Amino acid sequence: MNANYDILQNFLRCNKHIKFKFRDDSNILDVLSYSNVILTLELDNNDLVANSNFIYKSIITLDGITIYIPKIYIRES
């Protein structure tokens, strides 16, 4: 399944403790849970729409973090 930007936004809406923050005008994205950095991604550019699939898949494969993934988005094609 390819996650588009709408799926990423819905994921963030359901997991209000997860936030994104780019480091000082760079392509490095920190994924925060509450105030802790749980994931750092180096992206090709700082466009969330273009990188939404990579960001979504990187977050849902993390171990040791509780996240809510709506059942409709757990599909294999």
Stockholm file with secondary structure:
# STOCKHOLM 1.0

chainA/1-77         MNANYDILQNFLRCNKHIKFKFRDDSNILDVLSYSNVILTLELDNNDLVANSNFIYKSIITLDGITIYIPKIYIRES
#=GR chainA/1-77 SS CCCCHHHHHHHHHHCTTEEEEESTTSSEEEEEETTEEEEEEECSSSCTTTTHHHHHHHHHTCSSCCCCCCGGGCCCC
#=GC SS_cons        CCCCHHHHHHHHHHCTTEEEEESTTSSEEEEEETTEEEEEEECSSSCTTTTHHHHHHHHHTCSSCCCCCCGGGCCCC
//
